[in-house]
Amino acid sequence: MAFYVLAIYLTRPDVKDSYLPGFINWAHEVLSKDSAQFKTGVLSTLAGVFKHGIAYTVKKPLVKLTQRIGLIFLKPRVASWRYQRGSRSLAANLQQSQPVETKAAISVNDEDDHDYDVPEEIEEVLNEILQALRDKNREVQYSAAKGIGRLTSRLSKNFADQ
């Protein structure tokens, strides 16, 4: 259990740059000696460093890239029920009785929901992102949840419910 805690500690962003190179050098010295006293613990810690480091540095950007590829297949939409921001000035907002009209990319009507075709590639993208929700790393899960939210906001209401 100590090797797991040490691996998580060594892969933290604030610790990684200062302590990880020294630990790897020390681990190389220990592993090159013939004594088997620390070898199991050092190898377990190195495996944990690579496992935990890969989860954070590879899986999270991979999930982000996957969801952004999925967004390319879907046209941008702004839901009619979505909050519409008025003026950026609080004083101007308080003086106006009518909210300022903003330009929407594409307004969504219930009629448009039935005519909208979803590309087949979206199913593969969503499957990959749903698999990322099962990951042990919270940041990967969080990135996957954001990706699902972004993709479903561009789908019709019927497809998003599914």
MODA-V708341 format. One record per residue. N is the residue number from 1. RES is the residue in one small letter. SS is DSSP state (H for helix, E for strand, C for the rest). PSI is psi as a letter, one per 20 degrees, with the letter a starting at -180 (999 if undefined). D_LAST is the distance of its C-alpha to the last C-alpha in Angstrom with 2 decimals. Layout:
n,res,ss,psi,d_last
N,RES,SS,PSI,D_LAST
N,RES,SS,PSI,D_LAST
//
This chain:
n,res,ss,psi,d_last
1,m,C,h,41.26
2,a,H,h,43.54
3,f,H,h,42.53
4,y,H,g,38.85
5,v,H,g,39.80
6,l,H,h,42.13
7,a,H,g,39.50
8,i,H,g,37.09
9,y,H,g,40.03
10,l,H,i,41.21
11,t,C,j,37.85
12,r,C,q,37.51
13,p,H,h,37.81
14,d,H,i,40.97
15,v,H,h,42.68
16,k,H,g,41.65
17,d,H,h,44.12
18,s,H,h,47.11
19,y,H,h,46.98
20,l,H,g,44.92
21,p,H,g,47.52
22,g,H,h,50.29
23,f,H,g,48.40
24,i,H,h,47.76
25,n,H,g,51.47
26,w,H,g,52.51
27,a,H,h,50.17
28,h,H,g,51.73
29,e,H,g,55.19
30,v,H,g,54.33
31,l,H,h,52.76
32,s,H,i,55.70
33,k,C,r,58.20
34,d,C,i,59.01
35,s,C,p,58.44
36,a,C,j,55.43
37,q,C,g,55.46
38,f,C,i,52.38
39,k,H,g,50.76
40,t,H,g,48.02
41,g,H,g,46.99
42,v,H,g,47.21
43,l,H,h,45.16
44,s,H,g,42.49
45,t,H,g,42.41
46,l,H,g,42.21
47,a,H,g,39.34
48,g,H,h,37.51
49,v,H,g,38.30
50,f,H,h,36.88
51,k,H,g,33.77
52,h,H,h,33.07
53,g,H,h,34.18
54,i,H,h,31.95
55,a,H,g,28.87
56,y,H,g,29.60
57,t,H,i,31.15
58,v,H,g,29.06
59,k,H,g,25.58
60,k,H,g,24.81
61,p,H,h,25.93
62,l,H,g,24.15
63,v,H,g,20.76
64,k,H,g,21.73
65,l,H,g,22.84
66,t,H,g,19.69
67,q,H,h,17.49
68,r,H,h,20.22
69,i,H,g,20.30
70,g,H,h,16.61
71,l,H,h,17.55
72,i,H,h,20.30
73,f,H,i,18.09
74,l,C,q,16.37
75,k,C,q,18.66
76,p,C,q,19.41
77,r,C,q,18.21
78,v,E,p,19.37
79,a,C,q,17.58
80,s,C,h,20.11
81,w,C,i,19.54
82,r,C,q,20.22
83,y,C,p,23.59
84,q,C,o,26.33
85,r,C,p,29.24
86,g,C,b,32.67
87,s,C,q,35.83
88,r,C,i,36.38
89,s,C,p,39.64
90,l,H,h,39.61
91,a,H,g,42.94
92,a,H,h,41.71
93,n,H,g,38.62
94,l,H,h,40.87
95,q,H,h,43.31
96,q,C,q,40.83
97,s,C,h,39.81
98,q,C,p,37.04
99,p,C,q,34.25
100,v,C,p,34.53
101,e,C,p,32.23
102,t,C,q,30.32
103,k,C,p,29.25
104,a,C,q,25.53
105,a,C,g,24.36
106,i,C,p,22.22
107,s,E,q,21.50
108,v,C,p,18.25
109,n,C,r,18.74
110,d,H,h,16.65
111,e,H,h,18.47
112,d,H,h,17.35
113,d,H,h,13.62
114,h,H,h,14.40
115,d,H,i,16.77
116,y,C,p,14.83
117,d,C,p,14.55
118,v,C,p,12.55
119,p,C,q,15.02
120,e,C,h,14.67
121,e,H,h,15.91
122,i,H,h,12.81
123,e,H,g,11.32
124,e,H,g,14.61
125,v,H,g,14.71
126,l,H,h,11.46
127,n,H,g,12.88
128,e,H,g,16.14
129,i,H,h,14.98
130,l,H,h,13.16
131,q,H,h,16.53
132,a,H,h,18.35
133,l,C,h,16.86
134,r,C,i,18.96
135,d,C,q,22.07
136,k,C,h,25.05
137,n,C,p,25.87
138,r,H,h,24.51
139,e,H,h,24.85
140,v,H,g,22.70
141,q,H,g,19.97
142,y,H,g,20.43
143,s,H,h,20.30
144,a,H,g,17.04
145,a,H,g,15.45
146,k,H,h,16.97
147,g,H,g,15.69
148,i,H,g,12.01
149,g,H,g,12.89
150,r,H,g,14.83
151,l,H,g,12.40
152,t,H,h,9.59
153,s,H,i,12.63
154,r,C,i,13.42
155,l,C,r,10.29
156,s,C,r,10.12
157,k,H,h,8.77
158,n,H,g,6.59
159,f,H,h,5.16
160,a,H,h,5.38
161,d,H,h,3.79
162,q,C,999,0.00
//
